[in-house]
Amino acid sequence: MAVYHAAHKAGVLKPDAGMAPFGFVSAPGAAGFMGMGWWRALLGRMEEATDCRWFDALDCGSSVGHAMMALTQGQKNVILQTDSRRMDAVRSVCEIAGGLLFFARPPSFDLTAPLSSQTHLAAYFARSYCEKMVPGNRGPAIKPRGRISQ
């Protein structure tokens, strides 16, 4: 919720925006030690509380089993770090699910770090690529490449 409030305060997240111009990445390997159900429940509760949808990706570490289970149970986007042969099998299921498969963790702001106070979150949004994604905001000229599917 701190991220939501900081983004709203920085002007990155507008009321009734629908889909936020940023998202959430689970902790490394979270599919194995926290589970997909926990991740979906957390994001679902945040969406209910804020009336906003988020892009999210569940980190499965190197576990093809966790990635496959997550994808077949409703998770759209997963991070998997494994060899290319095993990655191909997961990629097929991910494409059918309409999601994205990441072979490396995307850039993110670490919310567990001591610098994740409201002030630092607001500064992150005020100076990040997210600002450029909101019309009328000035920010870096670099936008993320590619399209985020839902």
NORQUI-V669894 format. One record per backbone hydrogen bond with DSSP energy under -0.5 kcal/mol. CO is the residue of the C=O (numbers start at 0). NH is the residue of the N-H. Records with the same first field share a line. If there is no record, write none. Layout:
# NORQUI-V669894
CO->NH, NH
This chain:
# NORQUI-V669894
0->4
1->5
2->6
3->7
4->8
5->9
6->10, 11, 12
7->10
11->13
13->16
16->18
17->19, 52
21->54
23->56
26->29
28->31, 32
29->33, 34
34->38
35->39
36->40
37->41
38->42
39->43
40->44
41->45
42->46
43->47
44->48
45->49
46->50, 51
52->19
54->23
56->25, 58
57->59, 78
58->30
59->62
60->80
61->63
62->66
63->67
64->68
65->69
66->70
67->71
68->72
69->72, 74
70->73
76->57
77->101
78->59
79->81
82->86
83->87
84->88
85->89
86->90
87->91
88->92
89->93
90->94
91->95
92->96
93->97, 98
94->97
99->77, 101
101->79
107->109
108->110
109->112
112->115
116->120
117->121
118->122
119->123
120->124
121->125
122->126
123->127
124->127
127->130, 131
128->131, 132
129->132
130->133
132->134
133->136
140->142
146->148
